[in-house]
Amino acid sequence: MAVFIFHPANQAARRADGIGFVLAEGADEASARASAAAMIGAPGIGAWSAVPVGAGIAPVAVQGLPVGKPGNATWPDRTRADRALSA
């Protein structure tokens, strides 16, 4: 399985809810993108850039806490607005 990071390609593709970085795994970019989009809900991330995660990836920092799906054992599961992401 491949791991990808998705982020807005430009200002116009940014989301009003502030989510601007999604990490997802899938058999390929398309399936990872579909998984990421399902988790954060509409509007989707069709216009976002995809960055494959692997050896040689540049370091990156993300402001704010990570938020995972409800019930996950790894990440906090509530947004700053105390909401859960889609399953």
C-alpha positions as CSV (number, residue, x, y, z in Angstrom):
1,M,0.0,0.0,0.0
2,A,1.1,3.5,-0.7
3,V,0.9,6.5,1.6
4,F,0.1,10.0,0.3
5,I,-0.3,13.5,1.8
6,F,-3.0,15.7,0.2
7,H,-3.0,19.5,0.5
8,P,-4.6,22.4,-1.3
9,A,-2.9,23.1,-4.6
10,N,-3.8,26.8,-4.4
11,Q,-5.7,29.3,-2.3
12,A,-9.0,28.7,-4.1
13,A,-8.9,25.0,-3.2
14,R,-8.6,25.7,0.6
15,R,-11.5,24.5,2.8
16,A,-13.5,26.8,5.0
17,D,-13.2,24.4,7.9
18,G,-9.4,24.8,8.0
19,I,-8.5,21.2,7.1
20,G,-5.6,21.6,4.8
21,F,-3.5,18.4,5.2
22,V,-4.7,14.8,5.0
23,L,-2.5,11.7,5.1
24,A,-4.1,8.5,3.7
25,E,-3.0,5.0,2.5
26,G,-4.3,3.2,-0.5
27,A,-3.4,0.8,-3.3
28,D,-2.7,3.8,-5.4
29,E,-3.1,7.6,-5.4
30,A,-6.8,7.4,-6.5
31,S,-7.8,5.0,-3.7
32,A,-5.9,7.0,-1.1
33,R,-7.5,10.2,-2.3
34,A,-11.0,8.5,-2.1
35,S,-10.3,7.4,1.5
36,A,-9.1,10.9,2.5
37,A,-12.1,12.6,0.9
38,A,-14.5,10.2,2.6
39,M,-13.0,10.9,6.0
40,I,-13.2,14.7,5.7
41,G,-16.5,14.9,3.7
42,A,-17.6,17.6,1.3
43,P,-16.2,19.6,-0.2
44,G,-13.8,16.9,-1.5
45,I,-10.1,17.1,-2.3
46,G,-10.2,16.5,-6.0
47,A,-8.2,19.7,-6.7
48,W,-5.6,19.1,-4.0
49,S,-2.0,18.1,-4.7
50,A,-0.8,14.6,-3.8
51,V,2.6,14.0,-2.4
52,P,3.8,10.4,-2.1
53,V,5.3,9.6,1.3
54,G,8.6,7.7,1.2
55,A,12.3,7.9,1.4
56,G,13.6,11.4,0.6
57,I,10.4,13.3,1.4
58,A,11.0,16.8,2.5
59,P,10.2,17.7,6.1
60,V,6.9,19.3,6.7
61,A,5.1,20.9,9.7
62,V,1.3,21.3,10.0
63,Q,-0.2,23.9,12.3
64,G,-2.8,22.5,14.8
65,L,-3.4,19.0,16.0
66,P,-4.0,16.0,13.7
67,V,-7.6,14.7,13.7
68,G,-8.5,11.1,12.8
69,K,-11.7,9.2,12.3
70,P,-13.9,8.7,15.3
71,G,-12.8,5.7,17.3
72,N,-9.3,5.5,15.9
73,A,-6.6,4.6,18.4
74,T,-3.8,6.8,17.0
75,W,-5.0,10.4,16.6
76,P,-7.3,12.8,18.5
77,D,-10.8,12.4,17.0
78,R,-12.3,15.9,17.5
79,T,-11.6,19.1,15.6
80,R,-11.0,22.5,17.1
81,A,-14.8,23.1,16.8
82,D,-15.3,19.8,18.8
83,R,-16.7,18.0,15.8
84,A,-15.9,14.5,14.5
85,L,-14.8,13.8,10.9
86,S,-16.8,11.5,8.7
87,A,-16.2,7.8,9.1
